[in-house]
Amino acid sequence: MRLQVHHSARLLLPAVAILLIEGATVAQQGTTSAGLGGWRIAGRDLNNSRNQPAERQIGPSNVNRLVQKWVFTAGSDVSATPTVAGNSVYFPDWAGNLFALRADTGQLLWTRKISEYNGRPGSMSRVSPAIYEDQLIIGDNMSTSVTHNGAHVMAIDRNSGALRRAFSRATMRDTALFER
């Protein structure tokens, strides 16, 4: 499953949205102790299988009947694979935004600028967020228009979008990202 990038800055998730939503719903039987299910990292797992083994509702016999469920207009192109957990979808765009949407309706839950997290105006992220418990883990990217002193890794509250912790290349050496 791949997210198509549309230069009109519209994030269209026809079959992909339905597959991810249905897969997240069905996958509740095989969830972690956090009960997240879904696609908690890009490609669904560390093998990048892009496969939902618990999927039982969508298959070759009915995939041609899938219809677009919702449309969301982002600030720019989206190249990251959306991350799905519970009823939320998370993804960054090339305009430097990070979005959280309701998976069932496409309604915006929250949005933040990557620059709010790292303090560098014009920053962006092109990576798919990973999920660790109630946090999104995301990195930023260097941009030719932004002075950047190495990448940052950020832990963000999944429910509010608030920054929990941020690390730069200089501060990460002896620091644990995941603290309880």
HELIX and SHEET records of a PDB file:
HELIX    1   1 ALA A   15  VAL A   26  1                                  12    
HELIX    2   2 ALA A   27  GLY A   30  5                                   4    
HELIX    3   3 VAL A   63  ARG A   65  5                                   3    
HELIX    4   4 ILE A  114  ASN A  118  1                                   5    
SHEET    1   A 2 ARG A  10  LEU A  12  0                                        
SHEET    2   A 2 VAL A  71  THR A  73 -1                                        
SHEET    1   B 4 THR A  83  ALA A  85  0                                        
SHEET    2   B 4 SER A  88  PRO A  92 -1                                        
SHEET    3   B 4 ASN A  97  ARG A 102 -1                                        
SHEET    4   B 4 LEU A 108  LYS A 113 -1                                        
SHEET    1   C 4 ALA A 130  TYR A 132  0                                        
SHEET    2   C 4 GLN A 135  GLY A 139 -1                                        
SHEET    3   C 4 HIS A 152  ASP A 157 -1                                        
SHEET    4   C 4 LEU A 163  SER A 168 -1                                        
END                                                                             
